[in-house]
Amino acid sequence: MLHSPRLTSLALTIALVLGAPLARAAEPAKPTAVPATTVSAPAKAPLPLDELRTFAEVMDRIKAAYVEPVDDKTLLENAIKGMLSNLDPHSAYLGPEDFQELQESTSGEFGGLGIEVGMEDGFVKVVSPIDDTPASRAGIEAGDLIVKINGQPTRGQTMTEAVDKMRGKIGEKITLTLVRDGGTPFDVTLARAVIQVKSVKSQLLEDGYGYIRITQFQVKTGEEVGKALAKLRKDNGKKLRGLVLDLRNNPGGVLQSAVEVADHFLTKGLIVYTKGRIANSELRFSADPADASEGVPLVVLINGGSASASEIVAGALQDHKRGVLMGTDSFGKGSVQTVLPLNNDRALKLTTALYYTPNGRSIQAQGIIPDIEVRQAKLTAEVDNDNFKEADLQGHLGNGNGGADRPTGSAKRKERPQDNDFQLSQALSLLKGLSITHSK
């Protein structure tokens, strides 16, 4: 780990985030980074006495003349927030709740019940209980309406307010009042436990073609992508013919996880490097020779919601010509934030560096431009008017090679993700073309 002795490991946590309130912190850098050099303390400039006197005078005037009483703590905290918010959009002062939320979002773990929820007719509706959580063990089912939380009605609350009430200290009990299928309300009491939220989803689109979606970069995302690749290979029964990596609307997250994800597809070379004013912000990350993806043809989907850590992965794969980037220009957040814990469970999130792709590109305020621009479009299935085929005719000849007949309706299949996603369908079509032209 690279750090000054005065800072804790969390203090040097590096974040690549889109928004300040829901910041995502990164793991401390692993030994793949360059060695740290001694940081010499800069010469202290004389205190700006005139400005400090003005600050004290303004504070006194506010306390004396503002329409309502304001305490010193509130004024000082607001001054700190203003000092940071005027630096750049991503530096911020984190109060206890924001700091706790940052830690939960980056770890993917929080104290909760294990319920995915939505809103219906003003009530909180259970979309799905997560397996092996208090909710699933208590028998809560998809479609249940949560009408009360600890006796307080949920009608009129926002979903965020309801979720905040269900989250909390691990081990504490909470009572939900549920209505199932329009029946009589009943209570379920359960204790909060550690809930793990996975950031990676995967499936086979078709025989030989895999799909991996990363919703954000959490601490375990790199590990989850490795498992997803292994499962896709196992489900397919042989080496994949192509893979789609979906980074659309992924706001970023943990720097180290972005490096690990890129490393699953690269066998050598630089992945990303950062440059800042202090030695601890000068980091370089390189790929190791292992190739979890087995070098299969790769299409990476990005759009305007792909930011920060997503852009690191996309930029590295593009520079190394490991995959084809498809979609629209990414967000363009190329700055690195360091989280500096303070007293009383507070922290500073401070921009300390910019990151660069292997070829030296800064993504800040420019973004990643895809190799093939494909804008999202609505897909409408066309009705098949061919109502009659040779195989429908009575007494038709059989196939000369012994193949099975294919009469009308035999090609019907269940709905697939690519059927309603134009960009994904284009990515799959490109992979099929690459597979045909590169087959031996």
C-alpha positions as CSV (number, residue, x, y, z in Angstrom):
1,M,0.0,0.0,0.0
2,L,1.2,3.5,-0.8
3,H,0.6,6.0,2.0
4,S,2.1,8.6,4.3
5,P,2.5,7.3,7.8
6,R,0.1,10.0,9.1
7,L,-2.8,8.7,7.1
8,T,-4.8,5.5,7.6
9,S,-5.4,3.1,4.8
10,L,-8.9,4.4,4.3
11,A,-7.5,7.9,4.0
12,L,-5.7,6.9,0.9
13,T,-8.7,5.2,-0.6
14,I,-9.1,6.3,-4.1
15,A,-12.5,7.0,-5.6
16,L,-13.6,7.4,-9.2
17,V,-17.1,8.7,-8.7
18,L,-19.8,10.5,-10.6
19,G,-21.7,12.3,-7.9
20,A,-20.6,13.7,-4.5
21,P,-23.4,12.5,-2.2
22,L,-23.2,8.8,-3.3
23,A,-19.5,8.6,-3.6
24,R,-17.7,5.4,-4.2
25,A,-14.3,4.8,-2.6
26,A,-11.7,2.5,-3.8
27,E,-9.5,-0.1,-2.2
28,P,-6.0,1.0,-1.3
29,A,-3.6,0.4,-4.2
30,K,-2.0,-3.0,-4.4
31,P,1.8,-3.5,-4.9
32,T,1.4,-3.2,-8.7
33,A,1.7,0.5,-8.3
34,V,5.0,2.4,-8.4
35,P,6.9,2.7,-5.1
36,A,6.0,5.7,-3.0
37,T,8.5,8.5,-2.6
38,T,9.0,10.7,0.4
39,V,6.6,13.6,0.5
40,S,8.3,16.8,1.7
41,A,6.1,19.2,3.5
42,P,5.6,22.3,1.4
43,A,6.7,25.6,2.8
44,K,3.9,27.1,4.8
45,A,2.5,30.4,3.4
46,P,1.7,33.1,5.9
47,L,-1.8,33.0,7.2
48,P,-4.2,35.4,5.3
49,L,-5.0,37.5,8.4
50,D,-7.3,39.9,6.5
51,E,-9.4,37.1,5.1
52,L,-9.6,35.4,8.5
53,R,-10.7,38.6,10.1
54,T,-13.4,38.9,7.4
55,F,-14.5,35.4,8.0
56,A,-14.9,36.0,11.8
57,E,-16.7,39.2,11.2
58,V,-19.1,37.6,8.7
59,M,-19.8,34.8,11.2
60,D,-20.5,37.3,14.0
61,R,-22.8,39.4,11.7
62,I,-24.8,36.3,10.8
63,K,-25.2,35.2,14.4
64,A,-26.3,38.7,15.5
65,A,-28.6,39.7,12.6
66,Y,-29.9,36.6,10.8
67,V,-33.7,36.2,11.1
68,E,-33.4,33.0,13.1
69,P,-30.7,32.0,15.6
70,V,-27.9,30.0,14.1
71,D,-25.3,28.0,16.2
72,D,-21.6,28.0,15.6
73,K,-21.5,24.3,14.6
74,T,-24.0,24.9,11.8
75,L,-22.2,27.9,10.5
76,L,-18.7,26.2,10.5
77,E,-20.0,23.0,8.8
78,N,-21.6,25.1,6.1
79,A,-18.4,27.0,5.6
80,I,-16.5,23.8,5.2
81,K,-19.1,22.5,2.7
82,G,-18.8,25.7,0.7
83,M,-15.0,25.6,0.8
84,L,-15.0,22.1,-0.8
85,S,-18.0,22.5,-3.2
86,N,-16.3,25.4,-4.9
87,L,-13.2,23.4,-5.8
88,D,-14.8,21.0,-8.4
89,P,-18.0,19.0,-8.7
90,H,-16.6,15.9,-7.0
91,S,-14.8,17.3,-3.9
92,A,-17.1,17.3,-0.9
93,Y,-17.5,17.3,2.8
94,L,-19.1,14.0,4.0
95,G,-21.2,14.0,7.1
96,P,-21.8,10.8,9.1
97,E,-24.7,9.6,6.9
98,D,-22.9,10.4,3.6
99,F,-19.7,8.8,4.8
100,Q,-21.6,5.6,5.9
101,E,-23.4,5.5,2.6
102,L,-20.0,5.8,0.7
103,Q,-18.6,2.8,2.6
104,E,-21.7,0.7,2.0
105,S,-21.9,1.5,-1.7
106,T,-18.2,0.6,-2.3
107,S,-18.3,-2.6,-0.2
108,G,-21.6,-3.7,-1.6
109,E,-22.6,-4.6,2.0
110,F,-25.1,-3.0,4.3
111,G,-27.4,-3.9,7.2
112,G,-30.8,-4.7,5.8
113,L,-33.5,-7.3,5.2
114,G,-32.6,-8.5,1.6
115,I,-35.6,-7.1,-0.4
116,E,-35.6,-5.5,-3.8
117,V,-38.5,-3.1,-3.8
118,G,-40.5,-0.8,-6.1
119,M,-43.6,1.5,-5.8
120,E,-47.2,0.6,-6.6
121,D,-50.2,2.8,-5.9
122,G,-48.3,4.7,-3.2
123,F,-47.2,1.5,-1.4
124,V,-43.8,-0.2,-1.3
125,K,-44.0,-3.4,-3.3
126,V,-41.6,-6.3,-2.9
127,V,-40.0,-7.0,-6.4
128,S,-38.0,-9.9,-5.2
129,P,-36.6,-11.2,-1.9
130,I,-32.8,-11.9,-2.2
131,D,-31.9,-15.6,-1.6
132,D,-30.5,-16.6,1.8
133,T,-31.4,-13.3,3.6
134,P,-33.8,-12.5,6.5
135,A,-36.6,-11.6,4.0
136,S,-36.4,-14.9,2.1
137,R,-36.1,-17.0,5.3
138,A,-39.2,-15.2,6.7
139,G,-41.2,-16.2,3.7
140,I,-41.7,-12.7,2.2
141,E,-42.7,-13.1,-1.5
142,A,-42.5,-11.1,-4.7
143,G,-45.7,-9.0,-5.0
144,D,-46.2,-8.5,-1.3
145,L,-47.1,-4.9,-0.4
146,I,-45.3,-3.3,2.6
147,V,-48.0,-1.2,4.1
148,K,-46.3,-0.4,7.4
149,I,-42.7,-0.4,8.8
150,N,-42.6,-0.6,12.6
151,G,-46.2,0.5,12.7
152,Q,-45.7,3.6,10.5
153,P,-47.7,3.6,7.3
154,T,-45.6,3.6,4.1
155,R,-48.2,5.3,2.0
156,G,-47.1,8.9,1.3
157,Q,-43.4,8.0,1.8
158,T,-40.9,8.0,-1.0
159,M,-39.2,4.7,-1.8
160,T,-35.9,6.2,-0.5
161,E,-37.5,7.0,2.8
162,A,-38.9,3.5,3.2
163,V,-35.6,1.9,2.2
164,D,-33.7,4.0,4.8
165,K,-36.1,2.8,7.5
166,M,-35.5,-0.9,6.5
167,R,-31.8,-0.5,6.5
168,G,-29.9,-0.1,9.8
169,K,-27.8,-1.7,12.5
170,I,-27.1,-5.4,12.0
171,G,-29.0,-7.5,14.5
172,E,-31.8,-5.0,15.2
173,K,-35.3,-6.3,14.8
174,I,-37.9,-4.6,12.5
175,T,-41.6,-5.4,11.9
176,L,-43.1,-5.2,8.5
177,T,-46.9,-5.2,7.9
178,L,-47.6,-6.9,4.6
179,V,-50.6,-7.4,2.4
180,R,-50.5,-10.4,0.0
181,D,-52.9,-10.8,-2.9
182,G,-55.3,-8.3,-1.5
183,G,-55.8,-10.3,1.7
184,T,-55.7,-9.3,5.4
185,P,-52.6,-7.4,6.6
186,F,-50.1,-9.5,8.6
187,D,-46.9,-8.7,10.5
188,V,-43.5,-10.2,9.9
189,T,-40.7,-9.5,12.4
190,L,-37.2,-10.1,11.3
191,A,-33.6,-9.0,12.3
192,R,-31.4,-7.0,10.0
193,A,-28.3,-8.9,8.7
194,V,-25.4,-8.2,6.4
195,I,-26.7,-7.9,2.8
196,Q,-24.4,-8.3,-0.1
197,V,-25.3,-6.6,-3.4
198,K,-23.7,-8.1,-6.5
199,S,-22.6,-5.7,-9.1
200,V,-22.2,-8.2,-11.9
201,K,-24.9,-10.1,-13.9
202,S,-24.2,-12.6,-16.6
203,Q,-25.9,-15.0,-19.0
204,L,-25.6,-16.7,-22.4
205,L,-27.4,-14.6,-25.1
206,E,-27.2,-17.5,-27.5
207,D,-25.1,-20.7,-27.8
208,G,-21.5,-19.6,-27.7
209,Y,-22.1,-15.9,-27.0
210,G,-21.9,-14.6,-23.4
211,Y,-23.1,-11.3,-21.8
212,I,-21.6,-9.6,-18.7
213,R,-23.2,-6.5,-17.2
214,I,-21.4,-4.4,-14.5
215,T,-23.7,-2.0,-12.7
216,Q,-21.0,-0.3,-10.7
217,F,-17.4,-1.1,-9.5
218,Q,-17.5,-2.3,-6.0
219,V,-14.7,-3.9,-3.9
220,K,-15.6,-7.5,-5.1
221,T,-16.5,-6.6,-8.7
222,G,-13.2,-7.9,-10.2
223,E,-13.7,-11.3,-8.4
224,E,-17.3,-11.4,-9.5
225,V,-16.3,-10.9,-13.2
226,G,-13.8,-13.7,-12.9
227,K,-16.6,-16.0,-11.6
228,A,-19.0,-14.9,-14.3
229,L,-16.5,-15.7,-17.0
230,A,-15.9,-19.2,-15.6
231,K,-19.7,-19.8,-15.3
232,L,-20.4,-18.7,-18.9
233,R,-17.7,-21.1,-20.1
234,K,-19.2,-23.9,-18.0
235,D,-22.8,-23.2,-19.1
236,N,-21.6,-23.1,-22.8
237,G,-19.8,-26.4,-22.4
238,K,-16.8,-25.1,-24.4
239,K,-14.9,-21.9,-25.2
240,L,-17.1,-19.0,-26.0
241,R,-17.2,-17.6,-29.5
242,G,-17.8,-14.0,-28.3
243,L,-18.6,-11.9,-25.3
244,V,-20.4,-8.6,-24.7
245,L,-19.2,-6.5,-21.7
246,D,-21.9,-4.0,-20.8
247,L,-20.7,-0.8,-19.1
248,R,-23.7,1.4,-20.0
249,N,-25.0,3.7,-17.2
250,N,-22.2,2.4,-14.9
251,P,-21.2,5.5,-12.8
252,G,-17.9,4.1,-11.7
253,G,-16.6,3.2,-8.3
254,V,-13.5,1.4,-7.1
255,L,-10.3,2.0,-9.0
256,Q,-8.7,-1.3,-8.0
257,S,-11.8,-3.2,-9.2
258,A,-11.6,-1.4,-12.6
259,V,-8.0,-2.5,-12.9
260,E,-8.9,-6.1,-12.0
261,V,-11.8,-6.2,-14.5
262,A,-9.5,-4.9,-17.3
263,D,-6.9,-7.4,-16.3
264,H,-9.3,-10.3,-16.9
265,F,-9.1,-9.4,-20.6
266,L,-5.5,-8.3,-21.0
267,T,-2.3,-10.3,-20.7
268,K,0.3,-7.5,-20.7
269,G,0.9,-3.8,-20.8
270,L,-0.3,-0.8,-18.8
271,I,-3.9,-0.5,-17.8
272,V,-4.1,3.0,-16.3
273,Y,-1.9,5.5,-14.5
274,T,-2.7,8.6,-12.4
275,K,-0.9,11.9,-12.0
276,G,-1.3,14.4,-9.2
277,R,0.7,16.8,-7.0
278,I,1.6,14.4,-4.2
279,A,3.7,11.2,-4.6
280,N,0.9,9.0,-3.3
281,S,-1.2,10.0,-6.3
282,E,1.4,8.8,-8.8
283,L,0.2,5.3,-9.5
284,R,0.7,2.8,-12.4
285,F,-1.2,-0.4,-12.9
286,S,-0.2,-3.2,-15.3
287,A,-1.8,-6.4,-16.5
288,D,-0.6,-9.9,-15.5
289,P,-0.2,-12.7,-18.1
290,A,-3.3,-14.7,-17.0
291,D,-6.3,-14.4,-19.4
292,A,-9.6,-15.3,-17.7
293,S,-11.4,-14.4,-21.0
294,E,-9.4,-16.8,-23.1
295,G,-8.9,-14.1,-25.7
296,V,-12.5,-14.4,-27.0
297,P,-13.8,-11.7,-29.4
298,L,-15.1,-8.8,-27.2
299,V,-17.5,-6.0,-27.7
300,V,-17.8,-3.3,-25.0
301,L,-21.0,-1.3,-24.7
302,I,-20.7,2.3,-23.4
303,N,-22.9,5.4,-23.3
304,G,-23.2,8.8,-21.7
305,G,-23.8,7.2,-18.3
306,S,-20.5,5.3,-18.4
307,A,-18.2,7.2,-16.1
308,S,-15.0,7.1,-14.3
309,A,-14.0,3.5,-13.5
310,S,-16.1,2.4,-16.5
311,E,-14.0,4.7,-18.7
312,I,-10.8,3.2,-17.3
313,V,-11.8,-0.2,-18.4
314,A,-13.1,0.9,-21.8
315,G,-10.1,3.1,-22.4
316,A,-7.6,0.3,-21.6
317,L,-9.4,-2.3,-23.8
318,Q,-9.6,0.2,-26.6
319,D,-5.9,1.3,-26.4
320,H,-4.8,-2.3,-26.4
321,K,-7.2,-3.1,-29.3
322,R,-8.6,-6.0,-27.1
323,G,-12.2,-5.3,-28.0
324,V,-14.5,-3.2,-30.1
325,L,-16.2,-0.3,-28.3
326,M,-19.7,0.3,-29.4
327,G,-22.4,2.8,-28.3
328,T,-22.1,6.5,-27.7
329,D,-19.5,8.8,-26.1
330,S,-18.9,8.2,-22.4
331,F,-19.4,10.7,-19.6
332,G,-15.9,12.1,-19.3
333,K,-15.0,11.9,-15.6
334,G,-11.2,11.5,-15.5
335,S,-10.4,12.6,-11.9
336,V,-9.5,10.7,-8.8
337,Q,-10.8,11.4,-5.4
338,T,-9.1,10.5,-2.1
339,V,-11.2,10.0,1.0
340,L,-9.7,11.5,4.1
341,P,-11.5,10.5,7.4
342,L,-12.0,13.2,10.0
343,N,-13.2,13.1,13.6
344,N,-16.8,12.2,14.5
345,D,-17.4,9.8,11.6
346,R,-16.9,12.6,9.0
347,A,-14.6,12.7,6.0
348,L,-13.3,14.8,3.1
349,K,-13.6,13.6,-0.5
350,L,-10.9,15.5,-2.3
351,T,-9.9,15.4,-5.9
352,T,-6.1,14.6,-5.9
353,A,-5.2,13.4,-9.4
354,L,-6.2,12.7,-13.0
355,Y,-6.1,9.3,-14.6
356,Y,-4.8,8.4,-18.1
357,T,-5.3,5.5,-20.4
358,P,-2.3,3.4,-21.5
359,N,-1.8,5.6,-24.5
360,G,-1.7,8.7,-22.3
361,R,-5.2,10.0,-23.0
362,S,-6.9,12.1,-20.4
363,I,-10.6,11.4,-20.4
364,Q,-11.5,14.4,-18.2
365,A,-14.3,16.4,-19.8
366,Q,-13.9,14.6,-23.1
367,G,-14.9,11.0,-22.5
368,I,-14.2,7.8,-24.5
369,I,-15.3,7.8,-28.1
370,P,-16.6,4.4,-29.2
371,D,-15.1,2.6,-32.3
372,I,-18.6,2.2,-33.7
373,E,-21.3,4.7,-32.8
374,V,-24.6,3.0,-32.3
375,R,-27.4,5.0,-30.7
376,Q,-30.1,3.3,-28.7
377,A,-33.3,2.7,-30.7
378,K,-36.7,1.1,-30.0
379,L,-37.0,-2.3,-31.5
380,T,-40.4,-3.4,-32.9
381,A,-40.8,-7.0,-33.9
382,E,-42.2,-7.5,-37.4
383,V,-45.0,-10.0,-37.8
384,D,-44.0,-13.0,-39.9
385,N,-46.4,-13.2,-42.8
386,D,-45.0,-16.4,-44.2
387,N,-47.8,-18.5,-42.8
388,F,-47.1,-21.6,-44.9
389,K,-43.9,-23.5,-45.6
390,E,-42.9,-26.6,-47.6
391,A,-42.7,-28.6,-44.4
392,D,-46.5,-27.8,-43.8
393,L,-47.5,-29.5,-47.1
394,Q,-49.1,-32.9,-46.7
395,G,-46.9,-35.6,-48.3
396,H,-43.8,-33.3,-48.6
397,L,-40.4,-34.9,-49.2
398,G,-38.1,-35.3,-46.3
399,N,-34.7,-33.6,-46.0
400,G,-32.1,-35.4,-48.1
401,N,-29.6,-35.2,-45.4
402,G,-31.9,-36.5,-42.7
403,G,-32.5,-33.2,-40.9
404,A,-35.7,-32.6,-39.0
405,D,-38.6,-30.7,-40.7
406,R,-39.1,-27.1,-39.8
407,P,-42.7,-26.2,-40.4
408,T,-44.3,-22.8,-39.6
409,G,-44.0,-21.8,-36.0
410,S,-41.1,-24.2,-35.3
411,A,-38.6,-21.3,-34.9
412,K,-40.5,-19.7,-32.0
413,R,-38.3,-18.9,-29.0
414,K,-38.6,-17.2,-25.7
415,E,-37.8,-13.5,-25.4
416,R,-34.1,-12.7,-25.0
417,P,-32.3,-9.5,-23.7
418,Q,-31.1,-8.6,-27.2
419,D,-34.7,-8.7,-28.6
420,N,-35.5,-5.4,-26.9
421,D,-32.1,-3.7,-26.8
422,F,-30.9,-2.4,-30.1
423,Q,-27.3,-1.7,-29.0
424,L,-27.0,-5.2,-27.5
425,S,-28.4,-6.8,-30.7
426,Q,-25.9,-4.8,-32.8
427,A,-23.1,-6.0,-30.5
428,L,-24.2,-9.6,-30.9
429,S,-24.4,-9.2,-34.6
430,L,-20.9,-7.9,-34.8
431,L,-19.6,-10.8,-32.7
432,K,-21.2,-13.3,-35.0
433,G,-19.6,-11.6,-38.0
434,L,-16.2,-11.7,-36.3
435,S,-16.7,-15.3,-35.4
436,I,-17.5,-16.2,-39.0
437,T,-14.7,-14.3,-40.6
438,H,-12.1,-15.5,-38.1
439,S,-13.2,-19.1,-38.0
440,K,-10.6,-21.6,-39.3
